[in-house]
Amino acid sequence: MRYELMLPHQIRKAIAENWPVVLPLGVLEYHGEHMAVGMDTLAVVKTLELFEKEADIVILPAFYYGAASYAVAPPEGSGSVQVGGNQLAPFAEELFFSLLRIGFRNIHAIIHHQTENFTAGMPTDLAFKAAGRQAIFRFLEKQRGEGWWGSEAMADYYAGHAKGENFFNWVQVHPLMSAAMNGQYPFDHAGIGETSLMLALCPEAVDAGRFADNTSWYTASAPEASAELGRKGVAMILEHLRALLSA
């Protein structure tokens, strides 16, 4: 369900049943002359809309204003919007803290931007990962008081942790494309892989008539894109989401 359309009784049901609450997280960035600047975020939004048809999830309004950087192209006339990680982290912490206050304990942010280095992290996902941790610590101290972890009530912490009970899983950040997709689907920037995803998910975000206007190396393979290839990528992404978002 789209969070902005939910009524309070629906929110209480989602809390009681521990539905995944998902933030589509991304950027606005130049993706060649042939593709919309919202590609990274649109890929998350559109696949979540497909996943929503088969599972009970809450989809938060998408956040498009991540750290695009100007590594691909300067912003003048290209459309890239850059908000640095230091600015993102306070916002993300307040967002996650608020969601915890509401009662959600199964919160996820899904990102498709610079995720080829996801284990090490890049500015947007690192800001939201750190913010998630900070929000959880802050929430637990508010809820249980200082010294909550050292109290006798937490004596079974390590045993519970070994069984998969982990407060710090309340907020998680994931890449849209899993590491298992490496070598099975093209990972690129505005090339055959991303262009195919958009042709399958959001064809209005691609103008094939503009392929010839591209001069950059990273768009060279874009004319080879197809909706058929994109659908194969979408199928793999949906398998990934099924593994991540099991309530």
Residue pairs with C-beta under 8 A, 6 or more apart in sequence:
1 10
1 14
1 52
1 56
1 57
1 58
1 59
2 59
2 61
3 21
3 58
3 59
3 60
3 61
4 61
6 14
6 58
11 102
11 103
12 103
14 21
14 56
14 58
14 104
15 102
15 103
15 104
15 105
17 56
17 247
18 105
18 106
18 247
19 56
19 57
19 58
19 106
19 247
20 55
20 57
20 58
20 106
20 107
20 108
20 244
20 245
20 246
20 247
21 57
21 58
21 60
21 99
21 104
21 106
21 107
21 108
22 48
22 57
22 58
22 59
22 60
22 108
22 109
22 110
22 245
23 60
23 62
23 63
23 95
23 107
23 108
23 109
23 110
24 41
24 44
24 45
24 48
24 59
24 60
24 62
24 63
24 110
25 41
25 44
25 62
25 63
25 66
25 109
25 110
25 111
25 124
25 125
25 128
25 173
26 38
26 40
26 41
26 42
26 43
26 44
26 62
26 63
26 64
26 66
26 111
26 112
26 113
26 124
27 40
27 41
27 64
27 65
27 66
27 67
27 68
27 80
27 81
27 113
27 124
28 37
28 38
28 41
28 64
28 65
28 68
28 79
28 80
28 81
29 37
29 39
29 40
29 68
29 69
29 72
29 79
29 80
29 81
29 113
30 37
30 72
30 73
30 78
30 79
30 80
31 37
31 39
31 189
31 190
31 194
32 190
32 210
32 214
32 216
32 218
32 219
32 222
33 210
33 211
33 213
33 214
33 219
34 190
34 195
34 206
34 207
34 208
34 210
34 211
34 213
34 214
34 219
34 222
35 190
35 194
35 195
35 198
35 205
35 206
35 207
35 222
36 42
36 198
36 202
36 205
36 206
37 78
37 79
37 80
37 81
38 64
38 205
39 190
39 194
39 197
39 198
39 205
40 111
40 112
40 113
41 62
41 63
41 64
41 112
41 113
42 198
42 201
42 202
42 205
43 112
43 176
43 194
43 197
43 198
43 201
43 202
44 62
44 110
44 111
44 112
44 176
45 59
45 62
46 201
46 202
47 176
47 201
47 234
47 237
47 238
47 241
48 57
48 59
48 110
48 241
49 59
50 234
50 238
51 57
51 238
51 241
51 242
51 245
52 59
55 242
55 245
55 247
56 247
57 245
58 104
64 81
65 81
65 83
65 88
66 83
66 88
66 111
66 113
66 123
66 124
67 82
67 83
67 84
67 85
67 88
67 122
67 123
67 124
67 127
68 80
68 81
68 82
68 113
69 80
69 82
69 114
69 123
70 80
70 82
72 78
72 80
72 189
72 218
73 80
74 80
75 81
75 82
84 123
85 123
85 124
85 126
85 127
86 127
88 123
88 124
88 127
88 128
88 131
89 127
89 128
89 130
89 131
89 134
90 131
91 131
92 127
92 128
92 131
92 132
92 135
93 131
93 134
93 135
93 138
94 135
95 131
96 107
96 131
96 132
96 135
96 136
96 171
97 135
97 138
97 139
99 107
99 171
100 107
100 135
100 136
100 139
100 170
100 171
101 139
104 170
105 170
106 170
106 247
107 132
107 170
107 171
107 172
108 171
108 172
108 173
108 174
108 244
108 245
109 125
109 128
109 132
109 171
109 172
109 173
109 174
110 173
110 174
110 175
110 176
110 241
110 244
111 124
111 125
111 128
111 173
111 174
111 175
111 176
112 175
112 176
112 177
113 122
113 124
113 125
114 122
114 123
114 124
114 125
115 122
115 125
115 175
115 176
115 177
116 187
118 125
118 175
118 179
121 129
125 173
125 175
128 173
129 173
132 170
132 171
132 172
132 173
133 168
133 171
135 171
136 167
136 168
136 170
136 171
140 148
140 149
140 167
141 148
144 151
148 154
149 157
174 244
176 237
176 240
177 185
177 187
177 233
177 236
177 237
177 240
178 236
178 237
178 240
178 243
180 236
180 240
181 187
181 233
181 236
181 237
181 240
184 236
185 193
185 232
185 233
185 236
186 192
186 193
186 196
186 221
186 229
187 193
188 194
188 218
188 221
189 218
190 216
190 218
190 219
190 222
191 218
191 219
191 220
191 221
191 222
191 225
192 221
192 222
192 224
192 225
192 229
193 225
193 229
193 233
195 206
195 222
195 225
195 230
196 225
196 226
196 227
196 228
196 229
196 230
196 233
197 230
197 233
197 234
198 205
198 206
198 230
199 206
199 225
199 226
199 227
199 230
200 227
200 228
200 229
200 230
200 231
200 233
200 234
201 230
201 234
203 227
206 225
208 223
211 219
211 222
211 223
214 220
214 222
